Amino acid sequence: MRRVLFAERISDDRNEKSDSIESQHDKLTRRAETEGATVVGTAVDLSVSGDVDPFQRKELGPWLTEENLSKWDELWVSTQDRLSRDDIHFLRFVFWAIEHNKTVLVLDDPGFNEQMHSRTGRLLLHAKGLGPAMELDRIKARTKDSHERRRFTTRWTGGIPPFGYRPVKRYLDGKTATYLEQDPDMVKVLQEMRRQVLAGQSFFGVAKALNESGEHTARDRARLRRGKPVHRRGAAEGVPEQWSETTVKSLLRDPALLGYKKHKGEVLYDSQGQPVQVAEPIFTEEEWEVLQAAVEARIQTKVRRVNGTSPLYGVVWCGQCGSKAIHKSSVHSGVDYRYYTCGAWPKEDRCRGISVRAAEVEEWIEIYFLQRYGQERVTEKVWVPGTDNTRELEATRKRISRLRHLYVEGEFEDNPKEYRDRMHALRARETELAAEPVVEGHWSETDTGQTFLELWGTLDLEGQRKQLIKSGYRIEVGRKTFDVTPAPESWPERKTRMEHLGLSGE
């Protein structure tokens, strides 16, 4: 009995149609029926380039392992390049087949298997392998040239679009090309992410909200557009990717949200030194400046909320060892008992641990805070954008250096005018950027029209926690000790401050 394995492959190298696989299978099946061979398996590799090693292919590779070699005797393909279009990979497979006494049948080359077993035949096979390899090199070169030509245009050259955008086909100048446009649903998500960060939410908190609401990442959205299931690396198909603190932070700092085109992670600039605009920006320049300032402030913030850990995390500290206090609760006989205890104890010997009732701490801090700030006006920070062209100036000078290098290498021998025009534009932009002063952006305090006493009643415990941190409050609790920084005001201090505010101190 002849046990036959079919190897079928289709790639995107030659814009092959999906029915190419069907055509391969029909030819192989008819041949098997004619010769009375038994087909033990079919390895179908879809969208696999011809330069992928047969031993590394997802479907064919497992059939070539030691554990599966005994299951088949002959490997059949419709044409030689279905095995490989890389001459080195092709010859390696040929010698492997000889070593393991396997028959290889190529439908359009009846003498293939016989040639494998003679030196002259193998020489011919080597020559045959060079043809597909050279064609593959030409395809790669054409693809690279095509990408190079389109790189600095407003067209989308492929890949996963930035979050907030989706690819669309447009018919322009007699040709169909792909461009990017804003996706309204993703834009709403980005605006909400910006609002949360400006309100003081952590990157972790934003990620948690995105995961709870079931928002898909850019990668999963791209899969769904192609009709494929979502997939988290290391998990089964259908399990979506999760947002993380890192992905949220990276997304909100990505200049692609301004519609800029990127290559290898860097923004592309045209010959005039301007970013290549591939789509409408998600945020205005002012919105972007404010967001970046809030992101940087969040990155530099030392006291961060650990969700679900402590209602006053970052406010209450251990008065003995200086560690952050953690919140613990338990229920006994239907009564909820809550305490703040030292976060270091008992893991570290430096502290014997403290434990105080949470309700008492929260009540006292509210009294102290409102005593000191209750009649003060609440202000909010507003970002005043600055101007700093240092980064763009540095990028422009690098482009001047690269352009000069290309000129020395003879890139512009046939078109020296293009070199002069591009260099002139870059030099002019360099001069313009160097002349502009650097003005640092800064936060400005503006009155909200409320006092802290009016605001306090509208805040939940998390909002009160954030407000206490903004106001610089720190509570150190110990055994029979309760220290507040800044210290509560004395009566003379309180009276003087209230008179200064135009209020009665009586």
ROSE-451854 format. One record per residue (C-alpha): residue number from 1; chain; x, y, z. Coordinates in Angstrom, 2 decimals. Each point is the difference from the previous one (the first is absolute). Layout:
<nodes>
NODE num chaine    east   north      up
NODE NUM      A       X       Y       Z
...
</nodes>
This chain:
<nodes>
NODE num chaine    east   north      up
NODE   1      A    0.00    0.00    0.00
NODE   2      A    1.33    3.45   -0.98
NODE   3      A   -0.56    2.40    2.90
NODE   4      A   -0.03    3.53   -1.37
NODE   5      A    0.20    3.41    1.68
NODE   6      A   -1.24    3.04   -1.96
NODE   7      A    1.90    3.28    0.53
NODE   8      A   -1.93    3.07   -1.14
NODE   9      A    1.05    3.62    0.47
NODE  10      A   -1.20    3.44   -0.99
NODE  11      A    1.69    3.32    0.65
NODE  12      A   -0.58    3.68   -0.70
NODE  13      A    3.16    0.28   -2.09
NODE  14      A   -1.82   -0.10   -3.32
NODE  15      A   -3.46    1.16    1.14
NODE  16      A   -1.15   -3.61   -0.25
NODE  17      A   -3.72   -0.60    0.29
NODE  18      A   -1.53   -2.24    2.64
NODE  19      A   -1.12   -2.51   -2.66
NODE  20      A    3.68   -0.77   -0.66
NODE  21      A   -0.11   -2.38    2.97
NODE  22      A   -3.09   -1.67   -1.44
NODE  23      A    1.74   -0.35   -3.35
NODE  24      A    3.05   -1.60    1.63
NODE  25      A   -2.17   -2.40    1.99
NODE  26      A   -2.09   -1.02   -3.03
NODE  27      A    3.12   -0.82   -2.05
NODE  28      A    1.58   -2.02    2.81
NODE  29      A   -3.24   -1.85    0.76
NODE  30      A   -0.57   -1.00   -3.62
NODE  31      A    3.56   -1.33   -0.22
NODE  32      A   -0.47   -2.01    3.21
NODE  33      A   -3.24   -1.53   -1.27
NODE  34      A    1.67   -0.92   -3.30
NODE  35      A    2.92   -1.75    1.72
NODE  36      A   -2.04   -1.53    2.81
NODE  37      A    2.06    1.75    2.72
NODE  38      A   -1.28    0.45    3.55
NODE  39      A    0.00    3.60    1.20
NODE  40      A    0.91    0.02    3.70
NODE  41      A    0.01    3.78    0.46
NODE  42      A   -0.02    3.43   -1.59
NODE  43      A    2.23    2.85    1.24
NODE  44      A   -1.63    3.25   -1.11
NODE  45      A    2.09    3.11    0.76
NODE  46      A   -2.00    3.14   -0.72
NODE  47      A    1.66    3.41   -0.36
NODE  48      A    3.46   -1.52    0.44
NODE  49      A    2.78    1.55   -2.05
NODE  50      A    2.18   -2.16   -2.20
NODE  51      A    3.11    1.00    1.96
NODE  52      A   -1.24   -1.70    3.19
NODE  53      A    1.94   -3.19    0.77
NODE  54      A   -2.26   -3.05   -0.59
NODE  55      A    1.06   -1.33    3.40
NODE  56      A   -1.30    3.22    1.61
NODE  57      A   -3.37    0.10   -1.73
NODE  58      A   -2.98   -0.30    2.34
NODE  59      A   -1.73   -2.85   -1.84
NODE  60      A    2.78   -1.79   -1.90
NODE  61      A    2.68    0.28    2.71
NODE  62      A   -1.59   -2.46    2.48
NODE  63      A   -0.21   -2.69   -2.73
NODE  64      A    3.80    0.23   -0.42
NODE  65      A    0.79   -0.77    3.63
NODE  66      A    1.30   -3.36    1.21
NODE  67      A   -3.26   -0.94    1.71
NODE  68      A   -2.01    0.35   -3.23
NODE  69      A    2.48   -1.34   -2.58
NODE  70      A   -1.39   -3.53    0.20
NODE  71      A   -3.50    1.16   -0.97
NODE  72      A    0.79    0.71   -3.67
NODE  73      A    2.30   -1.14   -2.81
NODE  74      A   -0.42    2.55   -2.78
NODE  75      A   -0.43    3.78   -0.03
NODE  76      A   -1.89    1.47   -2.97
NODE  77      A   -0.14    3.63   -1.17
NODE  78      A   -1.48    1.54   -3.13
NODE  79      A    3.10    2.07   -0.83
NODE  80      A    3.53    0.24    1.35
NODE  81      A   -0.44    3.47    1.50
NODE  82      A   -2.75   -1.37    2.29
NODE  83      A    2.86   -1.69    1.85
NODE  84      A    2.09    3.16    0.21
NODE  85      A    1.08    3.00   -2.04
NODE  86      A    3.23    0.36    1.95
NODE  87      A    2.84   -2.00   -1.61
NODE  88      A    1.75   -0.78    3.31
NODE  89      A   -3.20   -1.22    1.68
NODE  90      A   -0.89   -1.96   -3.15
NODE  91      A    3.33   -1.87   -0.14
NODE  92      A   -0.08   -0.68    3.72
NODE  93      A   -3.40   -1.65   -0.43
NODE  94      A    1.24   -2.06   -2.96
NODE  95      A    2.95   -1.43    1.98
NODE  96      A   -2.29   -0.59    2.99
NODE  97      A   -2.43   -1.98   -2.19
NODE  98      A    2.89   -2.12   -1.36
NODE  99      A    1.33   -0.66    3.51
NODE 100      A   -3.42   -1.16    1.24
NODE 101      A   -0.79   -2.00   -3.15
NODE 102      A   -3.03    2.09   -0.91
NODE 103      A   -1.45    0.32   -3.50
NODE 104      A   -0.80    3.50   -1.27
NODE 105      A   -2.48    0.32   -2.86
NODE 106      A   -0.29    3.33   -1.85
NODE 107      A   -2.94   -0.12   -2.42
NODE 108      A    1.46    2.37   -2.60
NODE 109      A    3.48   -1.61    0.21
NODE 110      A   -0.35   -3.81   -0.38
NODE 111      A    3.76   -0.63    0.20
NODE 112      A    0.48    1.87    3.29
NODE 113      A    0.32   -3.03    2.29
NODE 114      A    2.45   -1.80   -2.30
NODE 115      A    2.19    3.11   -0.22
NODE 116      A    0.20    0.07    3.81
NODE 117      A    1.99   -3.25   -0.03
NODE 118      A    2.84    0.91   -2.39
NODE 119      A    2.72    2.67    0.19
NODE 120      A   -0.85    1.29   -3.47
NODE 121      A   -3.69    0.09    0.89
NODE 122      A    0.66    1.90    3.21
NODE 123      A    2.02    2.52   -1.97
NODE 124      A   -3.04    0.52   -2.24
NODE 125      A   -2.24    0.32    3.03
NODE 126      A    2.33    2.66    1.39
NODE 127      A   -0.35    1.93   -3.25
NODE 128      A   -3.77   -0.41    0.15
NODE 129      A    0.00    1.32    3.57
NODE 130      A    1.80    3.18   -1.06
NODE 131      A   -2.86    1.08   -2.27
NODE 132      A   -2.67    0.37    2.74
NODE 133      A    2.63    1.47    2.35
NODE 134      A    0.93    2.71   -2.49
NODE 135      A   -3.67    0.73   -0.65
NODE 136      A   -0.54    0.28    3.76
NODE 137      A    2.87    2.51    0.20
NODE 138      A   -1.59    2.04   -2.79
NODE 139      A   -3.35   -0.04    1.79
NODE 140      A    1.61    1.17    3.24
NODE 141      A    1.82    2.79   -1.84
NODE 142      A   -3.20    1.16   -1.71
NODE 143      A   -1.87   -0.10    3.30
NODE 144      A    2.74    1.99    1.73
NODE 145      A    0.08    2.59   -2.81
NODE 146      A   -3.78    0.29    0.17
NODE 147      A    0.11    0.61    3.75
NODE 148      A    2.80    2.54   -0.41
NODE 149      A   -2.01    1.94   -2.59
NODE 150      A   -3.11    0.03    2.16
NODE 151      A    1.76    0.62    3.31
NODE 152      A   -0.18    3.79   -0.16
NODE 153      A   -3.49    0.15   -1.52
NODE 154      A   -3.29    0.23    1.88
NODE 155      A   -0.83   -3.60   -0.93
NODE 156      A   -0.04   -2.75    2.61
NODE 157      A    2.56   -2.64   -0.99
NODE 158      A   -1.40   -2.74    2.20
NODE 159      A    0.30   -1.48    3.45
NODE 160      A   -2.10    0.63    3.10
NODE 161      A   -1.38    3.57    0.00
NODE 162      A    0.51    2.09    3.14
NODE 163      A   -2.82   -0.19    2.55
NODE 164      A   -2.58    2.58   -1.03
NODE 165      A    0.26   -0.66   -3.75
NODE 166      A   -1.22   -2.55   -2.53
NODE 167      A    1.15   -0.74   -3.57
NODE 168      A   -2.28    0.94   -2.90
NODE 169      A    0.27   -0.60   -3.75
NODE 170      A   -0.32    3.04   -2.24
NODE 171      A   -0.02    0.31   -3.77
NODE 172      A    2.18    2.93   -1.05
NODE 173      A    1.67    0.81   -3.31
NODE 174      A   -1.18   -3.25   -1.52
NODE 175      A    1.49   -2.14    2.79
NODE 176      A   -1.23   -1.55    3.21
NODE 177      A    2.15    0.75    3.04
NODE 178      A   -0.28   -0.38    3.78
NODE 179      A   -0.23    3.00    2.31
NODE 180      A   -0.77    0.52    3.69
NODE 181      A   -3.06    1.66    1.44
NODE 182      A   -1.17    0.56    3.56
NODE 183      A   -2.10   -2.72    1.58
NODE 184      A   -2.74    1.81    2.01
NODE 185      A   -0.25   -2.76    2.62
NODE 186      A    3.75   -0.02    0.67
NODE 187      A    0.10    3.81    0.04
NODE 188      A   -2.61   -0.02    2.80
NODE 189      A    2.14   -2.49    1.93
NODE 190      A    3.09    2.21   -0.38
NODE 191      A   -1.87    3.12    1.10
NODE 192      A   -1.23   -1.86    3.08
NODE 193      A    3.53   -1.24    0.75
NODE 194      A    1.25    3.59   -0.23
NODE 195      A   -2.77    1.20    2.32
NODE 196      A    0.85   -2.65    2.60
NODE 197      A    3.73    0.81   -0.03
NODE 198      A   -0.69    3.74    0.34
NODE 199      A   -2.29   -0.81    2.93
NODE 200      A    2.91   -1.73    1.75
NODE 201      A   -0.75   -3.64   -0.83
NODE 202      A    3.00   -2.33   -0.13
NODE 203      A    1.03   -1.83   -3.16
NODE 204      A   -0.87   -3.23    1.80
NODE 205      A   -3.45    1.35    0.80
NODE 206      A   -0.57    0.99   -3.64
NODE 207      A    1.12   -3.46   -1.17
NODE 208      A   -2.29   -1.67    2.51
NODE 209      A   -2.98    2.04   -1.23
NODE 210      A    0.79   -0.91   -3.63
NODE 211      A    0.20   -3.71    0.83
NODE 212      A   -3.22    0.09    2.02
NODE 213      A   -1.88    1.73   -2.83
NODE 214      A    1.32   -2.54   -2.54
NODE 215      A    1.83    2.51   -2.21
NODE 216      A    2.17   -1.78   -2.57
NODE 217      A    3.61    0.99   -0.63
NODE 218      A    1.18    1.22   -3.41
NODE 219      A    1.40   -3.46   -0.77
NODE 220      A   -3.24   -1.80    0.85
NODE 221      A   -2.04    2.53   -1.99
NODE 222      A    2.23   -0.68   -3.01
NODE 223      A   -0.62   -3.73    0.40
NODE 224      A   -3.76    0.52    0.15
NODE 225      A    0.07    2.14   -3.17
NODE 226      A    1.67   -2.91   -1.80
NODE 227      A   -2.66   -2.39    1.25
NODE 228      A    2.37   -1.70    2.44
NODE 229      A   -0.62   -0.63    3.72
NODE 230      A    1.63    2.11    2.68
NODE 231      A    3.09   -1.58    1.50
NODE 232      A    2.19    0.67    2.99
NODE 233      A    3.55   -1.26   -0.30
NODE 234      A    0.40   -3.21    1.96
NODE 235      A   -3.77   -0.56    0.21
NODE 236      A   -2.57   -1.79   -2.12
NODE 237      A   -1.67    1.67   -2.96
NODE 238      A   -3.00    2.07    1.05
NODE 239      A    1.72    1.33    3.14
NODE 240      A    0.49    3.77   -0.49
NODE 241      A    3.16    1.93    0.72
NODE 242      A    0.02    1.88    3.29
NODE 243      A    0.80    3.65    0.52
NODE 244      A    2.83    0.67    2.43
NODE 245      A    1.55    3.00    1.68
NODE 246      A    2.78   -0.07   -2.59
NODE 247      A   -2.29   -0.18   -3.05
NODE 248      A   -2.15    2.87    1.26
NODE 249      A    3.02    2.19    0.70
NODE 250      A    1.61   -0.80   -3.37
NODE 251      A   -3.22    0.68   -1.91
NODE 252      A   -0.62    3.37    1.65
NODE 253      A    3.56    1.12   -0.85
NODE 254      A   -0.08   -1.22   -3.61
NODE 255      A    0.24    2.87   -2.56
NODE 256      A   -1.97   -2.23   -2.39
NODE 257      A   -3.05    1.40    1.82
NODE 258      A    0.78    3.27   -1.76
NODE 259      A   -0.36   -1.77   -3.34
NODE 260      A    3.76   -0.20   -0.58
NODE 261      A    1.48   -2.79   -2.08
NODE 262      A    2.70   -2.12    1.64
NODE 263      A    2.69   -2.38   -1.20
NODE 264      A    1.86   -2.32    2.37
NODE 265      A   -1.51    1.85    2.94
NODE 266      A    1.09    3.48   -1.12
NODE 267      A   -2.06    2.80   -1.51
NODE 268      A    0.69    0.56   -3.70
NODE 269      A    0.78    3.52   -1.22
NODE 270      A   -0.38    1.33   -3.52
NODE 271      A    2.58    2.01   -1.96
NODE 272      A   -1.27    3.20    1.67
NODE 273      A    0.72   -1.41    3.44
NODE 274      A   -3.67   -0.47    0.87
NODE 275      A   -1.54   -3.22    1.36
NODE 276      A   -1.72   -2.05   -2.69
NODE 277      A   -3.71    0.33    0.74
NODE 278      A   -1.74   -3.27   -0.85
NODE 279      A   -3.33    0.67    1.75
NODE 280      A   -1.97    2.61    1.95
NODE 281      A    1.32    0.45    3.57
NODE 282      A   -2.00   -1.47    2.87
NODE 283      A    0.92    2.91    2.29
NODE 284      A    0.57    3.69   -0.67
NODE 285      A    3.47    1.40    0.71
NODE 286      A   -1.22    1.49    3.29
NODE 287      A   -1.73   -3.22    1.07
NODE 288      A    3.18   -1.92   -0.84
NODE 289      A    2.21    2.39    2.00
NODE 290      A   -2.24   -0.27    3.05
NODE 291      A   -0.16   -3.80   -0.28
NODE 292      A    3.79   -0.35   -0.27
NODE 293      A    0.49    2.20    3.04
NODE 294      A   -2.47   -2.10    1.99
NODE 295      A    1.65   -3.24   -1.15
NODE 296      A    3.46    1.25    0.98
NODE 297      A   -1.34    1.19    3.36
NODE 298      A   -1.55   -3.42    0.54
NODE 299      A    3.26   -1.76   -0.87
NODE 300      A    1.88    2.12    2.52
NODE 301      A   -2.61   -0.38    2.75
NODE 302      A    1.49   -1.94    2.88
NODE 303      A   -3.22   -0.78    1.87
NODE 304      A   -2.19   -2.23   -2.14
NODE 305      A   -3.26   -1.65    0.88
NODE 306      A    0.12   -3.77    0.36
NODE 307      A   -3.57   -0.83   -1.04
NODE 308      A   -2.01   -1.93    2.54
NODE 309      A    2.69    0.30    2.69
NODE 310      A   -0.63    3.03    2.21
NODE 311      A   -2.60    2.81   -0.07
NODE 312      A    2.68    2.44    1.19
NODE 313      A    3.03   -1.55   -1.70
NODE 314      A    2.82    2.55   -0.11
NODE 315      A   -1.53    2.06    2.83
NODE 316      A    0.28   -2.30    3.03
NODE 317      A    3.50   -1.15    1.06
NODE 318      A    1.51   -2.03    2.82
NODE 319      A    1.28    2.35    2.70
NODE 320      A    2.62   -2.52    1.13
NODE 321      A    1.84   -1.02   -3.19
NODE 322      A   -1.35    2.41   -2.62
NODE 323      A   -1.55   -2.64   -2.26
NODE 324      A   -3.32    0.54   -1.77
NODE 325      A   -2.95   -1.29    1.99
NODE 326      A   -2.31   -2.56   -1.55
NODE 327      A   -3.72   -0.42    0.50
NODE 328      A   -1.39   -3.22    1.46
NODE 329      A   -3.58   -0.98    0.66
NODE 330      A   -1.79   -2.98    1.45
NODE 331      A   -3.56   -0.90    1.01
NODE 332      A   -0.85   -1.58    3.35
NODE 333      A   -3.56   -0.68    1.15
NODE 334      A   -1.31    2.20   -2.79
NODE 335      A    2.17    2.97    1.00
NODE 336      A    2.59    1.43   -2.44
NODE 337      A    3.33    0.81    1.67
NODE 338      A    2.46    2.15   -1.95
NODE 339      A    3.58    0.87    0.98
NODE 340      A    3.10    1.70   -1.35
NODE 341      A    3.12   -2.03    0.68
NODE 342      A    3.69    0.31   -0.88
NODE 343      A    0.69   -1.25   -3.51
NODE 344      A    3.50   -1.21    0.89
NODE 345      A   -0.93   -2.14    3.01
NODE 346      A    0.53   -2.95    0.44
NODE 347      A    2.17   -0.32   -3.15
NODE 348      A    2.66    2.32    1.46
NODE 349      A    1.52   -0.06    3.49
NODE 350      A    0.31    3.78    0.19
NODE 351      A   -3.60    0.39    1.14
NODE 352      A   -2.15   -1.72    2.61
NODE 353      A   -3.11    1.06   -1.90
NODE 354      A   -2.79    2.46    0.78
NODE 355      A   -3.75   -0.39   -0.24
NODE 356      A   -2.57    2.80    0.30
NODE 357      A   -3.69    0.17   -0.79
NODE 358      A   -0.52    1.27   -3.54
NODE 359      A   -3.16    1.96    0.83
NODE 360      A    1.86    2.04    2.64
NODE 361      A    2.85    0.85   -2.38
NODE 362      A   -2.38    1.02   -2.79
NODE 363      A   -2.12    2.10    2.36
NODE 364      A    2.94    1.84    1.53
NODE 365      A    1.69    0.74   -3.31
NODE 366      A   -3.26    1.45   -1.34
NODE 367      A   -0.27    2.28    3.05
NODE 368      A    3.61    1.17   -0.31
NODE 369      A   -0.20    0.52   -3.73
NODE 370      A   -3.21    2.03    0.05
NODE 371      A    1.22    2.00    2.97
NODE 372      A    3.05    1.09   -1.94
NODE 373      A   -1.35    0.24   -3.54
NODE 374      A   -3.80    0.10    0.27
NODE 375      A   -0.35    3.71   -0.86
NODE 376      A    2.83    0.04   -2.55
NODE 377      A   -0.87    0.34   -3.66
NODE 378      A    0.45   -3.14   -2.10
NODE 379      A    2.23    0.48   -3.00
NODE 380      A    0.72   -2.30   -2.91
NODE 381      A    3.08   -0.27   -2.09
NODE 382      A   -0.22    1.14   -3.61
NODE 383      A    2.85   -0.81   -2.34
NODE 384      A    1.52    2.98   -1.80
NODE 385      A    1.80   -1.41   -3.07
NODE 386      A    3.57    1.02   -0.60
NODE 387      A    2.14   -0.09   -3.11
NODE 388      A    2.98   -2.30   -0.20
NODE 389      A    1.32   -0.93   -3.42
NODE 390      A    3.12   -1.73    1.31
NODE 391      A   -1.12   -3.46   -1.05
NODE 392      A   -1.15    1.08   -3.46
NODE 393      A    3.20    2.02   -0.47
NODE 394      A    2.12   -3.05    0.83
NODE 395      A   -2.06   -2.16   -2.37
NODE 396      A    0.39    2.58   -2.78
NODE 397      A    3.77    0.06    0.41
NODE 398      A    0.10   -3.80   -0.17
NODE 399      A   -1.97    0.11   -3.25
NODE 400      A    2.47    2.54   -1.39
NODE 401      A    2.85   -2.34    0.90
NODE 402      A   -1.74   -3.00   -1.60
NODE 403      A   -0.77    1.99   -3.16
NODE 404      A    3.64    1.08   -0.29
NODE 405      A    1.09   -3.63    0.43
NODE 406      A   -2.35   -1.10   -2.80
NODE 407      A    1.46    2.70   -2.24
NODE 408      A    3.55   -1.19    0.67
NODE 409      A   -1.10   -3.56   -0.79
NODE 410      A   -1.22    1.16   -3.42
NODE 411      A   -3.72   -0.26    0.68
NODE 412      A   -0.72    3.28   -1.82
NODE 413      A    2.37   -0.31   -2.98
NODE 414      A   -2.94   -0.02   -2.43
NODE 415      A   -1.93    2.74    1.77
NODE 416      A    2.26    2.53    1.79
NODE 417      A   -2.82    2.58    0.03
NODE 418      A   -2.06   -2.22    2.31
NODE 419      A    2.92   -0.11    2.42
NODE 420      A    0.43    3.79   -0.06
NODE 421      A   -3.74    0.60    0.52
NODE 422      A   -0.26   -2.44    2.89
NODE 423      A    3.16    1.30    1.66
NODE 424      A   -1.18    3.60   -0.38
NODE 425      A   -3.36   -0.83    1.61
NODE 426      A    1.65   -1.82    2.90
NODE 427      A    2.51    2.79    0.58
NODE 428      A   -2.79    2.58    0.01
NODE 429      A   -1.94   -2.06    2.53
NODE 430      A    3.11   -0.41    2.16
NODE 431      A    0.53    3.76    0.07
NODE 432      A   -3.67    0.59    0.84
NODE 433      A    0.01   -2.48    2.88
NODE 434      A    3.32    1.22    1.43
NODE 435      A   -1.31    3.59    0.10
NODE 436      A   -3.11   -0.84    2.01
NODE 437      A    0.39    0.39    3.79
NODE 438      A   -0.60   -2.90    2.35
NODE 439      A   -2.90    0.74    2.35
NODE 440      A   -0.81   -2.73    2.48
NODE 441      A   -3.61   -1.03    0.38
NODE 442      A   -1.36    0.38    3.51
NODE 443      A   -3.04   -0.53    2.16
NODE 444      A   -2.06    3.00    1.09
NODE 445      A   -2.46    0.02    2.91
NODE 446      A   -3.53    1.23   -0.76
NODE 447      A   -2.89    0.49    2.42
NODE 448      A   -2.83   -2.56   -0.32
NODE 449      A   -2.53    2.12    1.90
NODE 450      A   -0.22   -2.44    2.94
NODE 451      A    1.42   -0.22    3.49
NODE 452      A    1.49   -3.26    1.27
NODE 453      A   -2.92   -0.33    2.41
NODE 454      A   -2.43    0.12   -2.94
NODE 455      A    2.11   -2.40   -2.04
NODE 456      A    0.58   -2.56    2.76
NODE 457      A   -3.62   -1.12    0.22
NODE 458      A   -0.08   -0.79   -3.72
NODE 459      A    3.03   -2.34    0.09
NODE 460      A    0.01   -3.73    0.64
NODE 461      A    2.75   -1.57    2.12
NODE 462      A    2.33   -0.39   -3.00
NODE 463      A   -0.55    3.65   -0.98
NODE 464      A    0.73    1.10    3.56
NODE 465      A    3.17   -2.11    0.00
NODE 466      A    1.27    1.71   -3.15
NODE 467      A   -0.84    3.43    1.38
NODE 468      A    1.89   -0.72    3.23
NODE 469      A    3.08   -1.04   -1.98
NODE 470      A   -0.21    3.15   -2.15
NODE 471      A   -0.14    2.08    3.19
NODE 472      A    3.10   -1.71    1.39
NODE 473      A   -1.64   -1.79    2.91
NODE 474      A    1.78   -2.85    1.76
NODE 475      A   -1.27   -1.82    3.08
NODE 476      A    2.36   -2.07    2.12
NODE 477      A   -1.75   -2.33    2.39
NODE 478      A    1.61   -2.03    2.75
NODE 479      A   -0.75   -1.41    3.40
NODE 480      A   -1.97    2.81    1.64
NODE 481      A    1.46    2.55   -2.46
NODE 482      A   -1.65    1.90   -2.86
NODE 483      A    2.16    2.55   -1.80
NODE 484      A   -1.24    2.08   -2.93
NODE 485      A    2.19    1.88   -2.47
NODE 486      A   -0.54    2.89   -0.47
NODE 487      A   -0.92    0.40    3.66
NODE 488      A   -3.50    1.25    0.89
NODE 489      A   -0.23    3.77    0.46
NODE 490      A    0.03    1.62    3.37
NODE 491      A   -2.92    2.30    0.81
NODE 492      A    2.04    3.23   -0.58
NODE 493      A    1.18   -1.35   -3.38
NODE 494      A   -3.53   -0.95   -0.97
NODE 495      A   -1.39    3.37    1.05
NODE 496      A    2.64    1.91   -1.98
NODE 497      A   -0.59   -2.10   -3.13
NODE 498      A   -3.78    0.38    0.15
NODE 499      A    0.30    3.76    0.42
NODE 500      A    2.28    0.03   -3.03
NODE 501      A   -2.75   -1.83   -1.96
NODE 502      A   -2.52    2.63    1.09
NODE 503      A   -1.78   -2.39    2.36
NODE 504      A   -0.82    0.41    3.65
NODE 505      A    2.41   -1.73    2.32
NODE 506      A   -2.56   -0.05    2.83
</nodes>
